[in-house]
Amino acid sequence: MAEAQIKNESVGTVVVAGAANLAIAIAKLVAGLISGSAAMLSEAAHSVADTTTEVLLYLALRRGARPADTRHPFGYGKESYVWAFLAALFTFVVGAGFAITHGVTTILVHEHTGNYLTSYIVLAISFAIESVSLARAIRQVRRESRRWRSTPHRYLRLTADTTVKAVFLEDTAALIGLLIAAAGLTLSHLTGDELYDGVASILIGVLLLVVAGILARSNISLLVGRAVSERVHRQIEHELTGLPAVDRIDTLMTMVLGPEDILVAAKVDFRDTATGADIEAAADEAERRLTDRFPEVKYVFLDPTRSLRGTHGRPARTTQDENQRPVDQEAGGGGPA
């Protein structure tokens, strides 16, 4: 699948999720105001947070896709993680904060109008709409996991495309939140005790905290500068050591610059018989091999160097620290590969 198609699919997934969340947020707010249910109002805040998140994720996709220029020679891929982090922060502060606070207030005050029918109808419709949005996200996750020859679970855990991860987690949390809200409303309806409605609201807030925490952690790691996975690292090293003019790779470092951008830098010990022309040809061949196997590799830098004493036969180091062994990082470029 071409890179443009992948980005368009991600944009489509975000737009569908955003439109669904906006419609659901309005319906939940009306139902919450009519019924006075804390769980419904918390679900409305949940959907408002999700809608705002989709807007920020859309900005992340658009701004992160801008081409490189003189001020940003490696492009704007990392900016997508800034907006995605802000989206997670908004979910944490607004969605979770409101849900937990309103739930505690409901438990203490015990206020409810007693009108449950509207809430039940809105919950059922919301569940159907959220299911459609989640189904689209699941299709993209499965398609991308096949492209990376990975399982959907591994792809979600390792992918650097945090917009897909965010939509999937938020839609999943939305469906779980709807079930929690329905359970709280039903128990309050049957017992006449608003305690259950308040507890449901708090649980929805905790659910949002978990999702926001996962997404924030993932985006922070990518903003700091995360390497590709150990599996991809080994494959890149294999491609480079397979070049005829290369004796060994002394140091290999990688960095994820964006959802579809990887930088590769290596200190290469070329054979003693290699001429300048051989080295130039090897550099061109290295870039061709890596970009053919990993379209996400956008930058390849090779530094001819002599191997350190005693390094022959050892795997390439991932840092300049001679004593540090390669560590299994969390993600590759657009996925785990």
C-alpha positions in Angstrom: 0.0 0.0 0.0 1.4 3.4 -1.0 2.3 5.9 1.8 -0.3 8.4 0.5 -3.0 5.7 0.7 -2.0 4.8 4.2 -2.2 8.5 5.3 -5.5 9.0 3.5 -6.9 5.9 5.3 -5.7 7.3 8.7 -7.4 10.6 7.9 -10.6 8.8 6.9 -10.6 6.8 10.2 -10.1 10.0 12.2 -12.8 11.9 10.4 -15.4 9.0 10.7 -14.6 8.7 14.5 -14.8 12.5 15.0 -18.2 12.8 13.2 -19.6 9.9 15.2 -18.4 11.3 18.5 -19.8 14.7 17.8 -23.3 13.4 17.1 -23.1 11.1 20.1 -21.9 13.9 22.4 -24.9 16.1 21.5 -27.4 13.2 22.1 -25.8 12.2 25.4 -25.8 15.8 26.6 -29.5 16.2 25.9 -30.3 12.8 27.6 -28.1 13.7 30.6 -29.8 17.1 31.1 -33.2 15.5 30.8 -32.5 12.6 33.1 -30.0 14.2 35.4 -27.9 11.0 35.2 -24.3 11.5 36.2 -23.3 8.5 34.1 -24.9 10.1 31.0 -23.4 13.5 31.6 -20.0 11.7 32.1 -20.5 9.9 28.8 -21.3 13.2 27.2 -18.0 14.6 28.5 -16.3 11.4 27.3 -17.7 12.0 23.8 -16.8 15.7 23.8 -13.2 14.8 24.8 -13.1 12.2 22.0 -14.4 14.7 19.5 -11.8 17.2 20.5 -9.2 14.4 20.3 -10.2 13.6 16.8 -9.7 17.2 15.8 -6.3 17.3 17.3 -5.4 14.0 15.6 -6.5 15.4 12.3 -4.2 18.3 12.9 -1.5 15.8 13.8 -1.9 14.0 10.5 -1.9 17.2 8.4 0.9 19.1 10.1 3.1 16.0 10.5 2.8 15.3 6.7 4.3 18.6 5.6 7.5 18.1 3.5 11.0 18.9 4.8 12.4 22.4 4.4 15.6 24.3 5.2 14.5 24.9 8.8 13.3 21.3 9.3 15.5 19.2 7.1 14.0 15.9 8.5 10.4 17.0 8.0 7.6 17.6 10.5 6.8 14.0 11.4 7.5 14.6 15.1 4.9 17.4 15.3 2.2 14.8 14.8 3.2 13.4 18.2 2.9 16.9 19.8 -0.7 17.2 18.7 -1.4 13.5 19.6 0.0 14.2 23.1 -2.2 17.2 23.5 -5.2 15.1 22.6 -4.3 12.6 25.3 -3.8 15.4 27.8 -7.3 16.8 26.9 -8.9 13.4 27.5 -7.0 13.2 30.8 -8.0 16.6 32.1 -11.5 17.2 30.6 -13.0 13.8 30.1 -11.7 12.0 33.1 -11.7 15.0 35.4 -15.4 15.8 34.7 -16.5 12.2 35.0 -14.8 11.5 38.3 -15.8 14.8 39.9 -19.5 14.5 38.7 -19.6 10.9 39.9 -18.5 11.9 43.4 -21.0 14.7 43.5 -23.8 12.4 42.5 -23.0 10.0 45.2 -23.0 12.8 47.8 -26.0 14.7 46.6 -28.2 11.8 45.1 -30.0 14.0 42.6 -31.9 12.4 39.6 -35.0 13.3 37.7 -36.1 9.7 37.3 -36.4 9.9 33.5 -34.5 6.8 32.3 -36.1 6.0 29.0 -34.3 8.8 27.0 -31.0 7.7 28.4 -31.6 4.0 27.4 -32.4 5.0 23.9 -29.4 7.3 23.5 -27.1 4.6 24.9 -28.4 2.0 22.4 -28.0 4.4 19.5 -24.6 5.5 20.7 -23.4 1.9 21.0 -24.4 1.2 17.4 -22.6 4.3 16.0 -19.5 3.7 18.1 -19.5 0.1 16.8 -19.3 1.3 13.2 -16.4 3.6 14.0 -14.6 0.9 15.8 -15.1 -1.5 13.0 -13.4 0.9 10.6 -10.5 1.3 13.0 -10.2 -2.5 13.3 -10.1 -3.0 9.6 -7.2 -0.5 9.3 -5.3 -2.2 12.2 -5.7 -5.6 10.5 -4.7 -4.3 7.1 -1.6 -2.6 8.5 -0.7 -5.6 10.7 -0.7 -7.8 7.6 1.5 -5.3 5.7 4.0 -5.5 8.6 3.6 -9.3 8.8 2.6 -8.9 12.4 -0.4 -9.7 14.6 -3.0 -6.9 15.3 -2.1 -6.9 19.0 1.6 -6.5 18.3 1.0 -3.8 15.7 -1.1 -1.7 18.1 1.6 -2.1 20.8 4.5 -1.2 18.6 3.1 1.1 15.9 4.4 4.7 15.6 1.2 5.7 13.9 -0.4 7.0 17.2 -3.5 8.3 15.4 -4.7 4.7 14.6 -3.8 3.6 18.1 -5.7 6.5 19.6 -8.9 6.0 17.5 -8.9 2.2 18.3 -8.4 2.7 22.0 -10.9 5.6 22.3 -13.6 3.7 20.4 -13.0 0.6 22.5 -13.2 2.7 25.7 -16.3 4.4 24.4 -18.1 1.0 24.0 -16.9 -0.1 27.4 -18.0 3.2 28.9 -21.5 2.9 27.4 -21.8 -0.6 29.0 -20.7 0.8 32.3 -23.2 3.7 32.0 -26.0 1.3 31.1 -25.2 -0.9 34.1 -25.2 2.1 36.4 -28.4 3.5 35.1 -30.2 0.1 35.3 -29.1 -0.6 38.8 -30.1 2.9 39.9 -33.5 2.5 38.1 -34.2 -0.9 39.8 -33.0 0.1 43.3 -33.8 3.8 43.3 -30.3 4.4 44.7 -28.2 6.9 42.8 -25.0 5.4 44.2 -24.7 3.1 41.2 -25.1 6.0 38.7 -22.3 7.9 40.5 -20.0 4.8 40.7 -20.6 4.3 37.0 -19.5 7.9 36.3 -16.3 7.4 38.4 -15.5 4.1 36.5 -15.9 5.9 33.2 -13.4 8.5 34.4 -10.9 5.9 35.5 -11.3 4.3 32.1 -10.5 7.6 30.4 -7.4 8.0 32.7 -6.1 4.6 31.6 -6.5 5.4 27.8 -5.0 8.9 28.2 -2.1 7.5 30.1 -1.3 4.8 27.5 -1.5 7.4 24.6 0.5 10.0 26.5 3.3 7.5 27.3 3.5 6.3 23.7 3.7 9.9 22.3 6.3 11.0 24.8 8.5 8.1 23.9 8.3 9.0 20.2 8.9 12.7 20.9 12.1 11.9 22.8 13.3 9.9 19.8 12.6 6.2 19.8 14.6 3.6 17.8 13.0 1.0 15.6 12.2 -2.4 17.1 15.0 -4.9 17.7 13.5 -7.0 15.0 13.7 -4.2 12.4 17.2 -3.3 13.7 18.5 -6.8 13.0 16.9 -6.8 9.5 18.6 -3.4 8.7 21.9 -4.7 10.0 21.5 -7.8 7.9 20.9 -5.8 4.7 23.9 -3.6 5.3 26.3 -6.4 6.2 25.2 -8.2 3.0 26.8 -5.5 0.8 29.9 -6.9 -1.0 32.2 -4.0 0.0 31.2 -4.1 3.7 33.3 -6.0 6.3 31.1 -5.3 9.2 28.8 -2.8 10.9 30.4 -1.3 14.0 27.5 0.9 15.1 23.9 1.1 13.9 21.5 3.7 15.2 18.0 4.4 14.1 15.3 6.9 15.0 11.6 7.2 14.3 11.1 10.7 12.9 7.3 10.3 12.2 4.6 7.7 11.5 6.1 6.9 8.1 9.7 8.2 8.5 12.8 6.4 9.8 16.4 7.6 10.0 19.3 5.1 9.7 22.9 6.0 10.6 25.7 3.5 10.8 29.5 3.4 11.2 30.6 1.0 8.6 33.9 -0.9 8.3 34.5 -1.4 4.6 36.9 -4.0 3.3 40.5 -2.9 3.0 40.5 -3.5 -0.7 37.4 -1.3 -1.3 38.1 1.8 -3.4 36.3 5.1 -3.2 34.1 4.1 -6.0 33.3 0.9 -4.3 32.3 2.8 -1.1 30.1 5.2 -3.1 28.4 2.3 -4.9 27.8 0.5 -1.6 26.2 3.6 -0.1 23.8 3.8 -3.1 23.1 0.1 -2.9 22.5 0.3 0.9 19.9 3.1 0.4 18.2 1.1 -2.4 18.0 -2.1 -0.3 16.7 -0.5 2.8 14.0 1.7 1.0 12.9 -1.3 -1.0 12.4 -3.4 2.1 11.2 -0.6 4.4 9.5 2.2 2.5 9.4 4.1 5.8 13.2 4.5 5.7 13.7 8.1 4.4 17.3 8.9 5.4 20.4 6.6 5.3 23.8 7.9 6.5 26.9 5.7 6.4 30.1 6.7 8.0 33.2 4.8 6.8 35.3 3.8 9.9 37.7 1.2 11.1 36.3 -1.4 13.5 37.4 -1.1 17.1 39.8 -3.7 18.3 38.1 -7.0 19.3 34.8 -6.1 17.7 34.9 -8.5 14.8 32.1 -11.1 14.9 30.0 -9.0 17.4 26.7 -7.5 16.5 26.5 -3.8 15.8 26.2 -1.5 18.7 23.1 0.7 18.9 24.9 3.6 20.6 28.3 5.0 21.0 28.7 3.3 24.4 30.8 0.2 23.7 29.4 -1.6 26.7 25.7 -1.1 25.9 24.0 -4.0 24.2 21.1 -3.5 21.7 17.9 -3.0 23.6 14.5 -4.2 22.3 12.7 -0.9 21.6 9.0 -0.6 21.5 8.3 0.3 17.8 9.5 0.6 14.3 8.3 3.2 11.9 4.7 2.9 10.9 4.6 -0.5 12.6 6.5 -3.4 14.1 7.7 -5.0 10.9 
